[in-house]
Every structure is written in C-alpha cells, then in structure tokens.
Amino acid sequence: MKDTVESQDEAFRNEVRAFLAEKFDPELQAQTERQGGIFAEREVAARWHKILYERGWIAPAWPTQYGGPGWTAGQREIFQMECARVGTPSLPSMGLSLCGPVIMKYGTEAQKAFYLPRMLSGEHVWAQGYSEPQSGSDLASLQTRAVRDGDDYVVNGSKIWTTNAHNSNYLFLLVRTSTEGKPQRGISFLVTPMDVPGLTHRPIISTSGEHELNQLFFDNVRIPLANRMGEENDGWSVAKYLLEFERGGGSLGVGLMSGISKVKAIAGKEPADEGASLMQDPDFRRRAALLEIELVTADWSDLYLSSGAGVGESVGGTAASIKKMLASQKAQDIAELAVDAIGVYAVANQRAALGAHPKEPPIGPDHALTVMTRHLNGRASTVYGGSNEVQHNILARLIGL
C-alpha cells in the first residue's frame, strides 16, 4: 500500500513539473523574479491565475463539490513544493484562501452559487476589511457602523491596512451592528462590491516602497442585508473561523525551505574573504545551518498540526496561532540572512528595476534585486493576521496562564 501511494505521488509530482515547465514560461518567470511585494502585481497575478484556473488547479484546498481538484494532503504539499521550487507568482489569498471557506460554511446556497465560481475564475478579486485606525490587534473594538435601513445596511467608518484593495473588485468586512453587551456580540460579517457609491480608498506606501496597502472610507455605503454571512451580530464567530485560515492556511515548511535554499544559492555567488564564496565562510555557514535546522523542526511541527484537517477545513484556532507565529518569525529570519548575504547591494534603491515592466536595469547582480524590498515588506508579517504578541496571549489563555 505504501509503495502504491509513493508511486502515485511520484507520478503526480512529474505531472506538476511537466505543467510548470510548459506554462511557467520564461517571460512570466522574469516578471515574477522582479516582484517585491507579498502578492504579485495585478497583471502577473491575473495571468497565472488564469493558467491555474484553466487546468482546474486554482483552489487546491477546496472540496470537489465547489470546484476543487480533489487532491489529497500529500498532493497539495507536492504542488506547493513544486511551485515554490520554481518560484511561481504569489496570488492574492483573500478570496480563495480566506473568504471562500467562510462562504462554504456560512453562506446561503444562493451566495455559494454566486460568489464561489467567480472566485475560481478570477472575475472577483477580494480584499479584507478588518483592521481600523483605532482597532488593529484589538479587533473587537472596531467602530465602523452598519445601521439597518429597509433591505440595506448603511455603513459609515474606515478600514486600514487593506491589502490589494486598489486591485480588487469585492470586499469582505466586519461592521458593528449593535453596541449592546460584549463588543464581540455586536459585529456582523458583510460582503460588497468595491464600486458601490460612497466607498473610496487611499494608498498607503510601505517602507519597501510598495503600494500594497490602503485605507478605505465608507460614507453612507449601502450594502444589502442579503450580503451578510451568518447571523446578524454573530460576525465574530465568522471572523474567527476566517482567521484560522489566514493564520494556519497552507504548508508552513514548503515556502520557508525554498527560501533558505535561495539564500544559500545567493551566498554561493557572493564573495567572502580571500576569494572564497560567502557560503564557504564558517560563520555564515553556521548561521545558515542553524536556521535550516529550525526550519526542518518547524516543518515537522506544521505537518503534525495540520494532520487532522480535511479538505476545505481549518487546522483549528490553537494550531493556527502556532503556525502563524512560526511562519512569520522564520520568514523574517530568512529575509535578514538574505540581506546579510548581498552585502552592499542592500543599500541600493532598486524601485525602478522592479515590477513586470521595469524602467531601469538592476543595480548589481540579479539575485540581489528584490532582497531588501522583501525584507522590509516582510517586517509586517509578525503584525498582520493578528500580531505574534496576540497569538502568545491566545495560547496563554488556552493553557490557563
């Protein structure tokens, strides 16, 4: 039986590799290598999304009844591993990975029939409206109000740190529909098109120079009651379920192991003392080895934490918090090591050399182009999705501290 599974996995790996060799062409590879943000820019992401959609592979973790490919956990791991190996574009996750599972669990049949196919096709690109200027990690204190008026909610307030809102045409958001009782009891979960009257956004430019974040403003925005997921005032339950996918979705080890491999490859090209490569430097080699050991440990922890989750299911709140902390901290460690590896090229301003259509050639070797940008961009990873401090508090409460 074991031999049969292994042979099936190997056949699947070969199928994925053949697909990537054909569809991830040199032009798309070059554009992807120049991406500095969390997600690929709109043009690159849309092209890769279409390729995966046409193959039926755009939503690896979705059940087949909603359009997923029906893969096993092992096949999903193989697919992620092979994509990480060649460096395919990072696609926006707010729809397929976050809101999609919420709609499957809390949506009506009409909502499922409308939203899910359009997520798969890429017709709908989603953004997340959770944080507010005074309500980030303390999400329960949010103040964006939604007041019933006939068959609509009238929404007023602001959302901040809204990733990819400028490239999205749909939004899911949390609103306050009641001020009575505990703060968590007065929250509802709504979805809306981005082009409704009264909804505007303003760009926030990150330290890395990327425009990925935005602040949203709601001025008497009307959202139909039919666009609510779950019961009124019970949006906190919906929100927590979604956060389990944001914090614990995907394979932790695949991307991280690919990241440390790329750092070691960079170090093999960068010079150290007396003409040797940096990878031959004992101190750097020791740092890389210690980090790689930590990543292997994190990968095995991830496999254990994720082993009980079926297709389309979350790993659960406790495991999600642990995975979120491990993934964000180790990703930052890898990025810092990469910055050390490229040396003086870390201080170069590479903005004009980034993106699908760069205006200038890179300063220094190609492997140094995105390192500093991704390092600066990744500093937010221990904050978004619930800061690591918040995750520590969640775990402490669970064990009675």
TAMO-V22851 format. One record per pair of residues at least 4 apart in sequence whose C-alpha atoms are under 8 Angstrom apart, sorted by sequence separation. I is the first residue (numbers start at 0). J is the second residue. D is the distance in whole Angstrom. If there is no record, write none. Layout:
i=(I & I)
j=(J & J)
d=(D & D)
This chain:
i=(0 & 1 & 2 & 3 & 4 & 5 & 6 & 7 & 8 & 9 & 10 & 11 & 12 & 13 & 14 & 15 & 16 & 17 & 18 & 19 & 20 & 23 & 24 & 25 & 26 & 27 & 28 & 29 & 30 & 34 & 35 & 36 & 39 & 40 & 41 & 42 & 43 & 44 & 45 & 46 & 47 & 48 & 49 & 50 & 51 & 52 & 61 & 62 & 63 & 70 & 71 & 72 & 73 & 74 & 75 & 76 & 77 & 78 & 79 & 80 & 81 & 82 & 83 & 92 & 93 & 94 & 95 & 96 & 97 & 98 & 99 & 100 & 101 & 102 & 106 & 107 & 108 & 109 & 110 & 111 & 112 & 113 & 114 & 115 & 116 & 117 & 118 & 130 & 131 & 134 & 137 & 147 & 148 & 163 & 164 & 178 & 180 & 181 & 182 & 191 & 194 & 204 & 205 & 222 & 223 & 227 & 229 & 230 & 233 & 234 & 235 & 236 & 237 & 238 & 239 & 240 & 241 & 242 & 243 & 244 & 250 & 251 & 252 & 253 & 254 & 255 & 256 & 257 & 258 & 259 & 260 & 261 & 262 & 263 & 264 & 265 & 266 & 270 & 271 & 272 & 275 & 276 & 279 & 280 & 281 & 282 & 283 & 284 & 285 & 286 & 287 & 288 & 289 & 290 & 291 & 292 & 293 & 294 & 295 & 296 & 297 & 298 & 299 & 300 & 301 & 302 & 308 & 309 & 314 & 315 & 316 & 317 & 318 & 319 & 320 & 321 & 322 & 323 & 324 & 325 & 326 & 327 & 328 & 329 & 330 & 331 & 332 & 333 & 334 & 335 & 336 & 337 & 338 & 341 & 343 & 349 & 353 & 361 & 363 & 364 & 366 & 367 & 369 & 370 & 371 & 372 & 373 & 374 & 379 & 380 & 381 & 382 & 385 & 386 & 387 & 388 & 389 & 390 & 391 & 392 & 393 & 394 & 395 & 396 & 18 & 23 & 34 & 39 & 51 & 52 & 61 & 62 & 63 & 70 & 82 & 92 & 93 & 94 & 95 & 101 & 102 & 106 & 110 & 117 & 118 & 130 & 134 & 147 & 148 & 179 & 180 & 193 & 204 & 205 & 229 & 243 & 270 & 271 & 272 & 275 & 278 & 279 & 308 & 314 & 352 & 363 & 381 & 382 & 385 & 395 & 34 & 38 & 51 & 61 & 62 & 63 & 117 & 118 & 129 & 130 & 134 & 146 & 147 & 164 & 179 & 204 & 205 & 228 & 270 & 271 & 277 & 278 & 308 & 351 & 352 & 362 & 381 & 60 & 61 & 62 & 133 & 134 & 145 & 146 & 177 & 178 & 203 & 204 & 205 & 269 & 270 & 277 & 307 & 338 & 351 & 352 & 361 & 31 & 58 & 59 & 61 & 102 & 103 & 130 & 133 & 134 & 145 & 146 & 177 & 202 & 203 & 204 & 229 & 268 & 269 & 271 & 272 & 351 & 352 & 48 & 58 & 59 & 102 & 114 & 129 & 144 & 145 & 176 & 177 & 202 & 203 & 228 & 267 & 268 & 269 & 271 & 305 & 351 & 352 & 57 & 58 & 59 & 60 & 131 & 144 & 145 & 175 & 176 & 202 & 203 & 266 & 267 & 304 & 55 & 56 & 59 & 130 & 131 & 143 & 144 & 175 & 176 & 202 & 203 & 266 & 267 & 31 & 55 & 56 & 143 & 144 & 174 & 175 & 201 & 202 & 266 & 267 & 349 & 30 & 55 & 102 & 143 & 173 & 174 & 200 & 201 & 305 & 349 & 142 & 143 & 173 & 174 & 200 & 201 & 304 & 60 & 143 & 173 & 174 & 200 & 263 & 347 & 353 & 27 & 59 & 99 & 172 & 173 & 199 & 200 & 352 & 353 & 171 & 172 & 198 & 199 & 171 & 172 & 198 & 199 & 344 & 99 & 171 & 197 & 198 & 344 & 349 & 154 & 170 & 171 & 197 & 198 & 349 & 169 & 170 & 197 & 301 & 169 & 170 & 197 & 198 & 345 & 95 & 169 & 170 & 197 & 344 & 94 & 95 & 168 & 169 & 196 & 263 & 132 & 168 & 195 & 196 & 345 & 346 & 131 & 132 & 167 & 168 & 195 & 341 & 345 & 131 & 132 & 22 & 130 & 131 & 259 & 297 & 129 & 130 & 131 & 145 & 341 & 94 & 128 & 129 & 130 & 143 & 144 & 145 & 146 & 94 & 128 & 130 & 143 & 144 & 145 & 191 & 93 & 94 & 129 & 142 & 143 & 144 & 190 & 259 & 338 & 91 & 93 & 128 & 141 & 142 & 189 & 337 & 338 & 91 & 93 & 127 & 141 & 126 & 127 & 165 & 191 & 256 & 294 & 126 & 164 & 190 & 334 & 338 & 58 & 126 & 127 & 165 & 189 & 190 & 58 & 126 & 189 & 190 & 256 & 61 & 125 & 188 & 189 & 255 & 256 & 334 & 335 & 187 & 188 & 334 & 47 & 126 & 187 & 188 & 48 & 124 & 125 & 126 & 128 & 140 & 187 & 252 & 290 & 124 & 125 & 126 & 127 & 128 & 129 & 139 & 160 & 187 & 188 & 252 & 290 & 331 & 334 & 44 & 123 & 124 & 125 & 126 & 127 & 128 & 129 & 139 & 187 & 43 & 44 & 123 & 124 & 125 & 126 & 127 & 128 & 186 & 187 & 188 & 252 & 253 & 44 & 123 & 125 & 185 & 186 & 187 & 188 & 251 & 252 & 331 & 44 & 164 & 185 & 186 & 187 & 188 & 251 & 252 & 330 & 331 & 163 & 164 & 165 & 184 & 185 & 186 & 187 & 39 & 162 & 163 & 164 & 184 & 185 & 186 & 188 & 252 & 287 & 331 & 38 & 39 & 65 & 66 & 162 & 163 & 183 & 184 & 188 & 251 & 38 & 39 & 65 & 161 & 162 & 184 & 250 & 37 & 38 & 39 & 160 & 161 & 183 & 250 & 328 & 38 & 66 & 159 & 160 & 161 & 327 & 328 & 32 & 159 & 160 & 161 & 327 & 31 & 159 & 176 & 177 & 31 & 158 & 159 & 176 & 31 & 157 & 158 & 175 & 324 & 28 & 157 & 158 & 28 & 157 & 156 & 157 & 58 & 155 & 156 & 173 & 12 & 57 & 155 & 156 & 11 & 15 & 19 & 154 & 155 & 277 & 324 & 23 & 154 & 155 & 323 & 8 & 12 & 16 & 154 & 155 & 173 & 248 & 8 & 12 & 15 & 153 & 154 & 247 & 248 & 324 & 52 & 153 & 154 & 247 & 52 & 152 & 153 & 154 & 8 & 12 & 152 & 153 & 244 & 321 & 151 & 152 & 243 & 244 & 320 & 49 & 151 & 152 & 243 & 247 & 248 & 251 & 255 & 262 & 269 & 320 & 48 & 49 & 91 & 151 & 152 & 243 & 247 & 258 & 265 & 269 & 48 & 98 & 150 & 151 & 240 & 243 & 246 & 247 & 320 & 150 & 246 & 247 & 255 & 259 & 262 & 266 & 320 & 244 & 247 & 251 & 255 & 258 & 262 & 265 & 266 & 45 & 243 & 246 & 247 & 265 & 317 & 243 & 246 & 317 & 255 & 262 & 265 & 107 & 106 & 105 & 106 & 105 & 41 & 102 & 101 & 105 & 101 & 246 & 101 & 245 & 101 & 100 & 208 & 242 & 98 & 97 & 97 & 97 & 96 & 97 & 96 & 96 & 207 & 208 & 207 & 207 & 209 & 207 & 206 & 207 & 83 & 206 & 79 & 83 & 205 & 36 & 80 & 84 & 35 & 76 & 79 & 80 & 83 & 36 & 79 & 76 & 100 & 100 & 72 & 72 & 71 & 62 & 61 & 62 & 136 & 60 & 61 & 136 & 60 & 136 & 43 & 42 & 40 & 40 & 35 & 33 & 34 & 35 & 33 & 34 & 33 & 34 & 33 & 31 & 30 & 31 & 30 & 29 & 30 & 35 & 33 & 34 & 33 & 36 & 37 & 32 & 35 & 36 & 35 & 37 & 36 & 37 & 35)
j=(4 & 5 & 6 & 7 & 8 & 9 & 10 & 11 & 12 & 13 & 14 & 15 & 16 & 17 & 18 & 19 & 20 & 21 & 22 & 23 & 24 & 27 & 28 & 29 & 30 & 31 & 32 & 33 & 34 & 38 & 39 & 40 & 43 & 44 & 45 & 46 & 47 & 48 & 49 & 50 & 51 & 52 & 53 & 54 & 55 & 56 & 65 & 66 & 67 & 74 & 75 & 76 & 77 & 78 & 79 & 80 & 81 & 82 & 83 & 84 & 85 & 86 & 87 & 96 & 97 & 98 & 99 & 100 & 101 & 102 & 103 & 104 & 105 & 106 & 110 & 111 & 112 & 113 & 114 & 115 & 116 & 117 & 118 & 119 & 120 & 121 & 122 & 134 & 135 & 138 & 141 & 151 & 152 & 167 & 168 & 182 & 184 & 185 & 186 & 195 & 198 & 208 & 209 & 226 & 227 & 231 & 233 & 234 & 237 & 238 & 239 & 240 & 241 & 242 & 243 & 244 & 245 & 246 & 247 & 248 & 254 & 255 & 256 & 257 & 258 & 259 & 260 & 261 & 262 & 263 & 264 & 265 & 266 & 267 & 268 & 269 & 270 & 274 & 275 & 276 & 279 & 280 & 283 & 284 & 285 & 286 & 287 & 288 & 289 & 290 & 291 & 292 & 293 & 294 & 295 & 296 & 297 & 298 & 299 & 300 & 301 & 302 & 303 & 304 & 305 & 306 & 312 & 313 & 318 & 319 & 320 & 321 & 322 & 323 & 324 & 325 & 326 & 327 & 328 & 329 & 330 & 331 & 332 & 333 & 334 & 335 & 336 & 337 & 338 & 339 & 340 & 341 & 342 & 345 & 347 & 353 & 357 & 365 & 367 & 368 & 370 & 371 & 373 & 374 & 375 & 376 & 377 & 378 & 383 & 384 & 385 & 386 & 389 & 390 & 391 & 392 & 393 & 394 & 395 & 396 & 397 & 398 & 399 & 400 & 23 & 28 & 39 & 44 & 56 & 57 & 66 & 67 & 68 & 75 & 87 & 97 & 98 & 99 & 100 & 106 & 107 & 111 & 115 & 122 & 123 & 135 & 139 & 152 & 153 & 184 & 185 & 198 & 209 & 210 & 234 & 248 & 275 & 276 & 277 & 280 & 283 & 284 & 313 & 319 & 357 & 368 & 386 & 387 & 390 & 400 & 40 & 44 & 57 & 67 & 68 & 69 & 123 & 124 & 135 & 136 & 140 & 152 & 153 & 170 & 185 & 210 & 211 & 234 & 276 & 277 & 283 & 284 & 314 & 357 & 358 & 368 & 387 & 67 & 68 & 69 & 140 & 141 & 152 & 153 & 184 & 185 & 210 & 211 & 212 & 276 & 277 & 284 & 314 & 345 & 358 & 359 & 368 & 39 & 66 & 67 & 69 & 110 & 111 & 138 & 141 & 142 & 153 & 154 & 185 & 210 & 211 & 212 & 237 & 276 & 277 & 279 & 280 & 359 & 360 & 57 & 67 & 68 & 111 & 123 & 138 & 153 & 154 & 185 & 186 & 211 & 212 & 237 & 276 & 277 & 278 & 280 & 314 & 360 & 361 & 67 & 68 & 69 & 70 & 141 & 154 & 155 & 185 & 186 & 212 & 213 & 276 & 277 & 314 & 66 & 67 & 70 & 141 & 142 & 154 & 155 & 186 & 187 & 213 & 214 & 277 & 278 & 43 & 67 & 68 & 155 & 156 & 186 & 187 & 213 & 214 & 278 & 279 & 361 & 43 & 68 & 115 & 156 & 186 & 187 & 213 & 214 & 318 & 362 & 156 & 157 & 187 & 188 & 214 & 215 & 318 & 75 & 158 & 188 & 189 & 215 & 278 & 362 & 368 & 43 & 75 & 115 & 188 & 189 & 215 & 216 & 368 & 369 & 188 & 189 & 215 & 216 & 189 & 190 & 216 & 217 & 362 & 118 & 190 & 216 & 217 & 363 & 368 & 174 & 190 & 191 & 217 & 218 & 369 & 190 & 191 & 218 & 322 & 191 & 192 & 219 & 220 & 367 & 118 & 192 & 193 & 220 & 367 & 118 & 119 & 192 & 193 & 220 & 287 & 157 & 193 & 220 & 221 & 370 & 371 & 157 & 158 & 193 & 194 & 221 & 367 & 371 & 158 & 159 & 50 & 158 & 159 & 287 & 325 & 158 & 159 & 160 & 174 & 370 & 124 & 158 & 159 & 160 & 173 & 174 & 175 & 176 & 125 & 159 & 161 & 174 & 175 & 176 & 222 & 125 & 126 & 161 & 174 & 175 & 176 & 222 & 291 & 370 & 124 & 126 & 161 & 174 & 175 & 222 & 370 & 371 & 125 & 127 & 161 & 175 & 161 & 162 & 200 & 226 & 291 & 329 & 162 & 200 & 226 & 370 & 374 & 95 & 163 & 164 & 202 & 226 & 227 & 96 & 164 & 227 & 228 & 294 & 100 & 164 & 227 & 228 & 294 & 295 & 373 & 374 & 227 & 228 & 374 & 88 & 167 & 228 & 229 & 90 & 166 & 167 & 168 & 170 & 182 & 229 & 294 & 332 & 167 & 168 & 169 & 170 & 171 & 172 & 182 & 203 & 230 & 231 & 295 & 333 & 374 & 377 & 88 & 167 & 168 & 169 & 170 & 171 & 172 & 173 & 183 & 231 & 88 & 89 & 168 & 169 & 170 & 171 & 172 & 173 & 231 & 232 & 233 & 297 & 298 & 90 & 169 & 171 & 231 & 232 & 233 & 234 & 297 & 298 & 377 & 91 & 211 & 232 & 233 & 234 & 235 & 298 & 299 & 377 & 378 & 211 & 212 & 213 & 232 & 233 & 234 & 235 & 88 & 211 & 212 & 213 & 233 & 234 & 235 & 237 & 301 & 336 & 380 & 88 & 89 & 115 & 116 & 212 & 213 & 233 & 234 & 238 & 301 & 89 & 90 & 116 & 212 & 213 & 235 & 301 & 89 & 90 & 91 & 212 & 213 & 235 & 302 & 380 & 91 & 119 & 212 & 213 & 214 & 380 & 381 & 86 & 213 & 214 & 215 & 381 & 86 & 214 & 231 & 232 & 87 & 214 & 215 & 232 & 88 & 214 & 215 & 232 & 381 & 86 & 215 & 216 & 87 & 216 & 216 & 217 & 119 & 216 & 217 & 234 & 74 & 119 & 217 & 218 & 74 & 78 & 82 & 217 & 218 & 340 & 387 & 87 & 218 & 219 & 387 & 73 & 77 & 81 & 219 & 220 & 238 & 313 & 74 & 78 & 81 & 219 & 220 & 313 & 314 & 390 & 119 & 220 & 221 & 314 & 120 & 220 & 221 & 222 & 77 & 81 & 221 & 222 & 313 & 390 & 221 & 222 & 313 & 314 & 390 & 120 & 222 & 223 & 314 & 318 & 319 & 322 & 326 & 333 & 340 & 391 & 120 & 121 & 163 & 223 & 224 & 315 & 319 & 330 & 337 & 341 & 121 & 171 & 223 & 224 & 313 & 316 & 319 & 320 & 393 & 224 & 320 & 321 & 329 & 333 & 336 & 340 & 394 & 319 & 322 & 326 & 330 & 333 & 337 & 340 & 341 & 121 & 319 & 322 & 323 & 341 & 393 & 320 & 323 & 394 & 333 & 340 & 366 & 228 & 228 & 228 & 229 & 229 & 166 & 228 & 228 & 237 & 237 & 384 & 240 & 384 & 241 & 241 & 350 & 384 & 241 & 241 & 242 & 244 & 244 & 245 & 245 & 248 & 371 & 372 & 372 & 373 & 376 & 375 & 375 & 376 & 253 & 376 & 250 & 254 & 376 & 209 & 253 & 257 & 209 & 250 & 253 & 254 & 257 & 211 & 254 & 253 & 311 & 312 & 309 & 310 & 310 & 310 & 310 & 311 & 385 & 310 & 311 & 386 & 311 & 389 & 355 & 355 & 354 & 355 & 353 & 352 & 353 & 354 & 353 & 354 & 354 & 355 & 355 & 354 & 354 & 355 & 355 & 355 & 356 & 369 & 368 & 369 & 369 & 372 & 373 & 369 & 372 & 373 & 373 & 376 & 376 & 377 & 376)
d=(6 & 6 & 6 & 6 & 6 & 6 & 6 & 6 & 6 & 6 & 6 & 6 & 6 & 6 & 6 & 6 & 6 & 6 & 6 & 5 & 7 & 6 & 6 & 6 & 6 & 6 & 6 & 7 & 7 & 8 & 8 & 8 & 6 & 6 & 6 & 6 & 6 & 6 & 6 & 6 & 6 & 6 & 6 & 7 & 6 & 6 & 7 & 7 & 4 & 6 & 6 & 6 & 6 & 6 & 6 & 6 & 6 & 6 & 6 & 6 & 7 & 6 & 7 & 5 & 5 & 5 & 5 & 7 & 7 & 6 & 6 & 6 & 6 & 4 & 6 & 6 & 6 & 6 & 6 & 6 & 7 & 7 & 6 & 6 & 6 & 6 & 6 & 6 & 6 & 5 & 8 & 6 & 6 & 6 & 8 & 7 & 7 & 7 & 7 & 8 & 7 & 6 & 5 & 7 & 8 & 8 & 7 & 7 & 7 & 6 & 6 & 6 & 6 & 6 & 6 & 7 & 7 & 6 & 6 & 4 & 8 & 7 & 6 & 6 & 6 & 6 & 6 & 6 & 6 & 6 & 6 & 6 & 6 & 6 & 7 & 6 & 8 & 6 & 5 & 8 & 6 & 7 & 8 & 6 & 6 & 6 & 6 & 6 & 6 & 6 & 6 & 6 & 6 & 6 & 6 & 6 & 6 & 6 & 6 & 6 & 6 & 6 & 6 & 6 & 6 & 6 & 6 & 8 & 6 & 6 & 6 & 6 & 6 & 6 & 6 & 6 & 6 & 6 & 6 & 6 & 6 & 6 & 6 & 6 & 6 & 6 & 6 & 6 & 6 & 6 & 6 & 7 & 7 & 6 & 8 & 7 & 5 & 7 & 7 & 7 & 8 & 8 & 6 & 6 & 6 & 6 & 6 & 7 & 6 & 8 & 8 & 4 & 6 & 6 & 6 & 6 & 6 & 6 & 6 & 6 & 6 & 7 & 6 & 6 & 8 & 6 & 6 & 5 & 5 & 5 & 7 & 5 & 6 & 6 & 5 & 7 & 6 & 6 & 8 & 7 & 8 & 6 & 8 & 5 & 5 & 5 & 7 & 4 & 7 & 8 & 8 & 7 & 6 & 6 & 7 & 7 & 6 & 5 & 8 & 8 & 6 & 7 & 6 & 6 & 5 & 8 & 5 & 6 & 7 & 5 & 7 & 8 & 5 & 4 & 7 & 5 & 5 & 7 & 8 & 8 & 6 & 5 & 6 & 8 & 7 & 5 & 7 & 8 & 4 & 5 & 7 & 6 & 5 & 6 & 6 & 7 & 5 & 7 & 7 & 6 & 8 & 5 & 5 & 5 & 8 & 6 & 6 & 7 & 7 & 6 & 5 & 8 & 7 & 6 & 5 & 5 & 6 & 7 & 8 & 6 & 8 & 7 & 7 & 7 & 7 & 8 & 5 & 7 & 4 & 7 & 7 & 7 & 7 & 6 & 6 & 8 & 8 & 5 & 5 & 7 & 5 & 6 & 6 & 8 & 7 & 8 & 4 & 5 & 7 & 8 & 5 & 8 & 5 & 7 & 8 & 7 & 6 & 8 & 5 & 8 & 7 & 8 & 8 & 6 & 6 & 7 & 6 & 6 & 6 & 5 & 7 & 6 & 7 & 8 & 7 & 7 & 8 & 8 & 7 & 5 & 5 & 6 & 4 & 7 & 5 & 5 & 7 & 7 & 6 & 6 & 6 & 6 & 6 & 5 & 6 & 5 & 8 & 6 & 7 & 6 & 8 & 4 & 7 & 5 & 6 & 5 & 8 & 7 & 7 & 6 & 6 & 7 & 5 & 7 & 6 & 7 & 8 & 5 & 7 & 4 & 7 & 7 & 8 & 7 & 6 & 7 & 6 & 6 & 6 & 6 & 8 & 8 & 7 & 5 & 7 & 5 & 6 & 6 & 6 & 7 & 7 & 8 & 4 & 8 & 5 & 7 & 7 & 8 & 6 & 6 & 6 & 6 & 8 & 7 & 5 & 5 & 7 & 6 & 6 & 6 & 6 & 7 & 6 & 4 & 6 & 5 & 7 & 6 & 7 & 6 & 5 & 6 & 7 & 7 & 5 & 7 & 8 & 7 & 8 & 6 & 7 & 7 & 7 & 8 & 6 & 6 & 4 & 6 & 7 & 6 & 5 & 8 & 7 & 7 & 6 & 8 & 6 & 8 & 7 & 6 & 8 & 7 & 8 & 6 & 6 & 6 & 5 & 8 & 8 & 5 & 5 & 5 & 6 & 6 & 7 & 8 & 7 & 6 & 6 & 8 & 7 & 6 & 8 & 6 & 6 & 7 & 6 & 8 & 6 & 6 & 8 & 6 & 6 & 7 & 7 & 7 & 7 & 7 & 8 & 7 & 6 & 8 & 5 & 7 & 7 & 7 & 6 & 8 & 8 & 6 & 6 & 8 & 5 & 4 & 8 & 7 & 8 & 8 & 6 & 6 & 7 & 8 & 7 & 7 & 7 & 6 & 5 & 7 & 6 & 8 & 7 & 7 & 7 & 5 & 8 & 7 & 6 & 8 & 7 & 8 & 5 & 6 & 6 & 6 & 6 & 6 & 6 & 8 & 7 & 8 & 7 & 8 & 7 & 8 & 6 & 7 & 6 & 5 & 5 & 5 & 4 & 6 & 5 & 5 & 7 & 7 & 6 & 6 & 5 & 7 & 6 & 6 & 7 & 5 & 8 & 7 & 8 & 6 & 6 & 7 & 8 & 5 & 6 & 5 & 8 & 4 & 6 & 8 & 8 & 4 & 6 & 4 & 8 & 6 & 8 & 8 & 7 & 5 & 7 & 7 & 5 & 7 & 5 & 7 & 6 & 5 & 6 & 6 & 6 & 8 & 6 & 7 & 7 & 8 & 8 & 7 & 5 & 7 & 8 & 5 & 7 & 8 & 8 & 7 & 6 & 5 & 6 & 8 & 5 & 6 & 7 & 7 & 7 & 5 & 8 & 5 & 5 & 6 & 8 & 8 & 6 & 8 & 8 & 5 & 6 & 5 & 7 & 8 & 6 & 6 & 7 & 5 & 8 & 4 & 7 & 7 & 7 & 6 & 6 & 6 & 6 & 7 & 5 & 8 & 7 & 8 & 5 & 7 & 7 & 5 & 6 & 6 & 7 & 8 & 5 & 7 & 8 & 7 & 5 & 7 & 7 & 7 & 8 & 6 & 5 & 7 & 6 & 7 & 7 & 5 & 8 & 7 & 6 & 7 & 5 & 7 & 8 & 7 & 7 & 7 & 7 & 5 & 5 & 7 & 8 & 7 & 7 & 5 & 6 & 6 & 6 & 8 & 5 & 7 & 8 & 8 & 6 & 7 & 6 & 7 & 6 & 5 & 6 & 8 & 5 & 7 & 5 & 6 & 7 & 7 & 8 & 7 & 8 & 7 & 7 & 8 & 8 & 7 & 8 & 4 & 6 & 6 & 4 & 8 & 8 & 7 & 7 & 7 & 6 & 5 & 8 & 6 & 5 & 7 & 8 & 6 & 6 & 8 & 7 & 6 & 7 & 6 & 7 & 7 & 5 & 6 & 6 & 7 & 5 & 7 & 8 & 7 & 5 & 7 & 6 & 7 & 8 & 8 & 5 & 7 & 8 & 7 & 7 & 8 & 6 & 6 & 7 & 5 & 7 & 7 & 8 & 8 & 7 & 6 & 7 & 6 & 6 & 7 & 7 & 7 & 7 & 6 & 8 & 6 & 7 & 6 & 8 & 7 & 8 & 8 & 5 & 7 & 8 & 5 & 6 & 6 & 7 & 7 & 8 & 6 & 7 & 7 & 5 & 6 & 8 & 7 & 7 & 7 & 6 & 7 & 8 & 8 & 6 & 8 & 8 & 8 & 8 & 6 & 6 & 6 & 6 & 5 & 5 & 6 & 5 & 7 & 7 & 8 & 7 & 8 & 7 & 8 & 6 & 8 & 5 & 5 & 5 & 7 & 7 & 8 & 7 & 7 & 5 & 8 & 8 & 5 & 7 & 7 & 7 & 8 & 8 & 8 & 6 & 6 & 5 & 7 & 7 & 8 & 8)
